[in-house]
Amino acid sequence: MADKDIIISEKLDYRGLVKFSDLYQYAHSWFMEENYGVIEEKYSEKVSGNNKEIDIEWKCTKPMGDYFKIEQKLVWEIKGLVDVEVEIDGKKTKMNQGQVKITFKGAIIKDYSSKWDRSPFNRFLRDTYNKFIIPQRIDAMEDKIKADIRSLKDDLKAYLDLSGKR
């Protein structure tokens, strides 16, 4: 069984104007540009009147060679999303208003294909390998995961701040 360690957990909370479909596409394109595979594990939308509540879970993975894999999990909670019409540069534009909460979790998966899990001796070798031979590589991977999560969070926060100030 692969060895998975959660390295970082961050949250983004925003309330205001946003074009949700554009935010969704922006986040998805960020992962595509960074060569992540994106799996949408959950998408649920509840509509009551003109209010929407949307819950989304993404699992984004990126193999880093044949031993490491980076996994990012995003949990979106959109509450009180309503359609509004705003004027931008003299033109009326449809946007949304509501609360956007995104939880980011970053993990490193070692031996993700479980090649070293075939016997107790191989597991001992894997643990020795992780502990004594490649700790610097593991630290570098953990730093990359933290940097990726913070970069995505900062990009989405800047996007939300920019779109909300129109």
HELIX and SHEET records of a PDB file:
HELIX    1   1 PHE A   20  GLU A   33  1                                  14    
HELIX    2   2 PRO A  120  THR A  128  1                                   9    
HELIX    3   3 TYR A  129  ILE A  133  3                                   5    
HELIX    4   4 PRO A  135  GLY A  164  1                                  30    
SHEET    1   A 5 ASP A   3  VAL A  18  0                                        
SHEET    2   A 5 LYS A  91  LYS A 110 -1                                        
SHEET    3   A 5 PHE A  68  ILE A  88 -1                                        
SHEET    4   A 5 ASN A  51  MET A  64 -1                                        
SHEET    5   A 5 GLY A  37  SER A  48 -1                                        
END                                                                             
